[in-house]
Amino acid sequence: MPARLRRLTPDEYATVRQRLRGVPTPADVKAMTKHLLAVLAEEAPGNSVEVRVPPYAAVQCIPGVRHTRGTPPAVVETDADTWIALATGELAWADAVEAGRVRASGERSDLSSWLPVTSD
């Protein structure tokens, strides 16, 4: 029987905001990445887009076509620093895509209408 994936849940917003101050440790980057992905999944529930931030986490979100096996119809992949900048509004989606910091494929892979995420 395959292992069941654990659903990401947001941390307390105050805790995450504290981690955004100063120079974050690798543990802070991991926590912020997972938190902001979980917030995106809550704000845009669905299964049509998979947002991947290796090696930390991936979530499925955005309403639309549901898939049950294999790669979803749309995939977004980026690194943790870019994801945190996008999710907090420090970096615009179009700028990240143009700079090659985001790889996005599929019909609903443009996350610009969902960014920045809110978490308060």
N, C-alpha and C positions, 0 to 999 in steps of 0.2 A: 504494500500500500504506500503510495507516495506521501511524503511529508507535507503537511498542510502549511502554507505560507502564513506567516504572522502579519496581520494588518498593521500598518504604521498608524500611530496616534500622535497628535501634537503634544509637545511638552507645554508646560506653563509658559505663557507669553513673557512674563517678567524674567524668567530664567533664560530664555533665548535672547532677549534684548540685552541682558547682562553679558552674555557671551559675545555679542556683536561689538562690544566696547574693547578697546585695546587690541592686542595681538592674540588671535585665537590659537589655541593648541590644536593638535590633530583631533583630539577627543571633542573639542568644541566644534570644529568643522564638521565632524561626523554627526554630532547632535543637531547642529543647525540645519544641515542638509536633510536629515531625516524629518525633522520638524516641519520644514518648509514644504517638503514633498507631501507630508501628511495633510497639511493645511490645503494645498492644491487639490488633493483627492477629496477633501471634504467640501471645498467650494465648487468643484466641478466633478460631481460624482458621475461615474460611467465606466465604460470598458473599451472605448474606441481608440484611445491613445495610451501608449506606454511611455512614461517619462523615466529615463534611466540616468542615474548619476553613479557610475561605478567608481570605487568598489562598494559604495555605501548602501544604496537602495534603489528600488524602482517602484513606481506606482502606476496603476491603471486609472484613467480618469477621462473626462469629457464624454458627455452623452453622445450616443450614436450606435453604430453597428456593434453588436456584442460578438466577441469571438470566444471560442472555448478551447482551442488548441493551437499551439504554435505561435508564431509572431503575430501581434495585433496588426490591424490594417494601417496604423500610423505609429511611428516610433520617433521619439525625441531623445537624443543623448548628448550629454555635456559633462564637463568636469564640475567638481564641487564649488570651486571659486566662482565660476561663471553662473552656476545655478543660484548660489546665494545672492550674487549681484542682480540677477534677473528677478528673483523672487522678492527682493527688498526694494526694487525700483532704482537701484544704482546703475543699472545697465538696461538699455532698451533692447527689446527682442530683435528688431531689424538690424541694429548695430552688431549684436552678437552673431546673428546669422551671416551678415556680410563679412565679418571678420573671421568666419570659419570656426567660431567657438562653440557653435551648436550644429549638430547634424539632425535634420528633421526631414522625415519622409512620410508621405501619406496625406490623405484628404484633409484631416483635421489637425495636422501637426503644427499649425501656427498658433502658438500659445499667447500671442500678444494681447488678446482680449481677456485673458485670465491673469495677466501679470500687471503690476506686482500682486502677490497674494496678500491678503489681510489676515492678521492673526490676533487681533485684540477684540 
